[in-house]
């Protein structure tokens, strides 16, 4: 037997805020959603273009597509025409950037600072030492790019870098390079010849770059690796039981393990035909661009037309996952891990959804339609906050027994908590009803 409470409607606010989450509004100029018991207030002006949301610990504002900001107790960030310009404030880092034209980053814990404006740069190390310059005219770096100090003058005419007791000088880069110190040597007259040596670790040489290479590497390891390449005619590499050869690259390439003949990789007319078996038992073969597959005891993957479409499956003691994809960006599948099941679908440009069901039966997820920009940026939600919301005709999200949905930028909004449903049309007509309950 189905029992449903009488449907009630009114213009304006129906009942106290604790019972009805909707406020007075006039869609699309203004709509408001206040839930005082949850510490949340959400306001939209001019449809999807202006949006405010106050939560217990965060405040959001978007003036799409130009500007957005998120404030929390210890964090603050704003974006301008994402991802062109941005500012981030965190407990230990503060940074600002404008494309590649200007960038500033301050590490508040280490008390270091780096600033770039056009070709000019400046900074301060943890010890308080300052550096700067105008690239490529003249300047120096301190504790950057893996060196203690880098100085340059009319680069690539002259540059010098030091790290510990090692010093490297470059003149007319990349032609002349000289380096020495701490058991290391470097000499290069590019492209005629060059050598790079570190005592007991490696020795590398080249002649008539990029045709002839010789190297002895990992000399301090279990299996020192010795290589000789005469491109494109011949190449060999040996490291203990592991070996590889190629002839008339890319006509023939092969790698194998002398201890186990079954472990090998073979390529003919690379990358067209590839076949192999790995030490972990994975087997694969491909005939590009038409078909590729790999399989092992715990996983299987197939794809066609250079990944245009495909399917993958994997499982272990704690994780089981299945995924399919088409046209590269469209993906859908399921994942089960430690009692949590996740279902997702990205069908560009129409649809995106995520549904997570926990072991205790609680759920969290969302649905968006359409979803025009599937890109990812500096933050996962950057494109959503600035652009995707402008085109989202329908959206829904649910968490911890509450489900909310919005149609046409707030023209119709529905909120359901357990057996109670609130419905709003344009923010000024509100309906409250009890959801159908099966008593049998």
ABEGO torsion letter per residue (X at the ends): XBBBBBBBBBBEBBEBAAABABBBBBOAABBBBBBAAAGBBBBBBGEAABBBBBBAABBBBBBOAABBBBBBAABBBBBBGOAABBBBBBAABBBBBBEAABBBBBBAAAGBBBBBBEABBBBBBAAGBBBEEBOAABEBBBGBGGBABBBBBGOAABBBBBBEABBBBBBGOAABBBBBEGGBBBBBBOAABBBBBBBGABBBBBBGOAABBBBBBGAABABBBBBBBBOAABBBBBBEABBBBBBGOAABBBBBBAABAABBBBBBGOAABBBBBBAAGBBBBBBOAABBBBBBAABBBBBBGGGABBBBBBBBAABBBBBBBBGGABBBEBBBBGGBBBBBBBBOAABBBBBBBBAAGBBBEBBBOBBABABBBABAAAAAAAAAAAABABBBBBBGGBBBBBBGGGABBBBBBEABBBBBBGGABBBBBBBBBBAX
